Amino acid sequence: MTKVMTALTPAQVEILQRCSKDSQAYYELLALFESAVTSPDPLLTSHAALLPNVLPDPFFLYDVPRNHLVYFNRPFETLMGGPAQIALGDATSIFSLIHPDDVPRVRFLLNDLQQAADGTVFSYTARIRVEKGFRELLCRSMVISRTAQGDVQLIAGYIEERADLHDMIRISHENQIRFLRLAESLPDTVFIFDVRTRRVLYENRPSFLGFTVEELANREIMGQMAHAEDRPHLRDYWQAIYAAELHPADLPPSFEIEFQLLSKSGTWEWVHQRASMITANPQGTPEQLLITLSVITERKQTEQALIASELQYRELLNIIPLGISIADAQTLELLIWNPAFDTLLAQNPSAGYSYEEWQKTVTPEQQAIAAARVAALRSGEPVPPYEYEMTYPNGEVHHIYTQPISIQFERRPAIMTITQDVTPQKNMEAALRESEQRYRILSEITVDYAFQLKVHPDGRPETVWLAGRFEEITGFTLDESAARGGWMALAHPDDLPRLQDQMRRLMAAPTIVSIEYRVVSKDGSIRPIWGNAISTADPTTGRVTQIFGIGQDITERTQMQNALVERERFIHKITDTMPVMIMVQDIQNGQNVWVNQYASDYVDQPNELNSPRLMHLDPSNFHPDDVTRVSEFLETLRDGEDGRVYEMEVRLRRYDGVYRWFNNRAVVFERDATGAVKSLINVLLDINDQKEAQQTLLEKQRLEVEYRKEHELNQLKNKMMQRISHEFRTPLAIIMSSSYVLQRPDTNISEERRRRHFNTIQAQITRVVTMLEDIQFIIYDESHLHQLTLIPTYLQPFLEQVIEKAQVVHSDPREVQLHLSPTAQRLVRVDEHLLKMIMNNLISNALKFSGDHTPVMVEGFVDGDWLELRVRDAGIGVPKEDIPHIFEPFYRANNFDEKPGLGLGLTIVKNAIELYGGSIAVENLADGGTLFTVRLPQYRP
């Protein structure tokens, strides 16, 4: 043994030394024993059997395949009563040592031990046959070795024999009996589940909601039958169980969950499951679980009903306009209050309410009264509702009506108050008293009579006062009327039911009614009365307490209404004889309020009088070409002035489909409260014959105009031909004359004269070409033939060429002065064709109509986005009366007749400027001459 001890490590020796003090060391000793048996050291192996003898408790080795003991130590031999009681190798000796009733349970545990992982220690109790009979002992077993095939070969075990262990076993046995009795008495399903083997070790009843306990212990099956919403929670629940640890010094952890389970009968039931850890392996993970299952469907339904009730209660408190609060009866601390209470007390709810803060808002007298009421409530005495004044933080004084009630709230005495701000009602009562006096005075002035009725709680009305011309109208005094049963007794029998119905309405709730009825006066005459009444109610109870009313003798008004009805009949007779359609139309409801006979005959169908076809709203009622104008006409009416007559001509379709022209005169008859047109008066006069005559007249006038235009055109053509003939004759005569001189063979002329004749011919030809171009520009629509062609141009050389050409045509040697501003000397984009025509004609006119020695000036400026060109001469000018006409074709001023020309130059200038998008102005200068100013858009390069 000494050599064995010396062969062990210090840690192993320490294990041996504390085996008698720490039961946990037994596990480590068994592992040491296993390593010694399998050690390659023969000395250690031969003495390995001595190791268990150091244990204070019995120890044994059990050969599983051969089913017999192969070793036991001396404490085991002593416990069994000596070697004579046991024999090694006896095939039945292991189970012969166990009480027959415990043999099945031990066989089951040994079977679990074979299937468990190596190093797993099983603890169990069994009754063991000892020297003096059977004793219940605690056994601990673990696998020592396995065969090559993995089957268990050798199991080691030891038996704890301490006295305290016997007490623990006895107590455990008693507790087990109590547990079994308790489990049997419980309404819930209780079972013990072995985590390793997935088997149920105990159950107090075989089924739950139609499932067997084995099915319920299967997490997969339970997960499939659980509600889809609860499956994730159930999965987390089991994961938490298997992740838990059990430590010897701690209480076993328990896990609870509530979920919905589909029973075998097909109903969803709420289930409460609780799992507690019973045993665990050395690592602390669970091995056995105690699980209870109970059906809590009714409880969950009750909880849901309570939650719904609580929500309804909270919502009710939030919408109740009265202030509701509950305070602790002793401390007066507010426990609950609704939003209306916030408004009524005008405090800061975030800071919390307190009785001390409330005391600051009332007088000391009211504080004393409130303290007395609180004392009465604490003693159980009822306190009637009362009113008091509260001063708000902003200085306003409010009248508060409150009703305190003693209640039990959350199992403690409390005071509930129902609070209402009655300041408006108080103010209303004061105002009502004042208005009542004013009403009485005013009614006596404005109406025939007025009255006030007091309504008693039993519903009986009593006349408080009646003033005015009541006696004059009815002939009865107030006392005489009361003796006959009140003023309603004077009503005409046919009108009495309506009066009684209106009185019931007045007494049922605060309202206003108006009615016309007849009274039978004292002399028997019947007088029509218009009455108006209003009822008021007590703000605290809502019961009608007073009725105020007025009465007006409407005899004269009724007579006037009857006369008006007769007058209306007379007017209808007149309008029915008029050959026009008269319609009063309600455009909001789509109906004709009234039509005359002519309109009815136009429709030819009496049942169509109120049809929308007659309305000025249906497009199918009008000629398609007039629909747009009708819509615009209606818009004008809607936005127009009231009382103003609007007129239009429109074609209406008759019942036979024929369209006829009508003159429609319309006026807004009525508008609603928003200002929208409600009804119209339309008067439609058939003007179809006049329109046809008018069309005939217009056609005749059109033909006359065309004839006159054609005549004027012929005259213009003749004038044009005369002018052209005259203007062309002069240059042609000059050309012929010069040509004749040049062609004469006997003429001996100098080269200088020959050159002058050729220049003359060329100038006259240019003049003819220019006139032909002018005529062509006038004859053809240049606005369609010409498109602006803009090219970059310098004005200086361009205008010099135009000036030179004009001088050649007119054989005028005068110098034309050209002045351009610096900005006009830059490169600009212009249409050279149009600009040449404009400037050529203006410069030619300036040369033509000014004296031989008078100056002609051309100026150019750039003014922002505009090019401005001016042509100035010092000639004869343009008569003022001729200026508006000088741009007309062939027009010549009175002082121009002796000058040659077609009268087209300025017309061409104006047309070209319009094509260019510019403007021209003409002005007579004070010192003589004319100034033409041309403004053209500046197209920058």
PyMOL commands that set and color helices and strands:
alter all, ss='L'
color gray80, all
select helices_A, chain A and resi 2-7+10-17+24-37+42-46+48-54+74-80+83-85+93-96+100-115+163-185+213-217+219-225+231-243+297-319+339-345+349-351+355-359+364-378+423-446+470-474+478-483+487-490+496-508+555-577+597-603+606-608+612-614+619-621+624-639+688-743+751-779+782-785+795-809+822-825+832-848+880-885+894-896+905-916
alter helices_A, ss='H'
color red, helices_A
select strands_A, chain A and resi 59-63+68-72+122-130+133-146+152-160+189-194+199-203+207-208+211-212+254-262+268-280+286-295+323-328+334-337+386-391+397-409+412-421+449-455+461-468+512-520+526-537+544-553+580-586+591-595+646-653+659-671+677-686+791-794+816-820+827-830+856-863+866-873+919-924+930-937
alter strands_A, ss='S'
color yellow, strands_A
deselect
rebuild
show_as cartoon
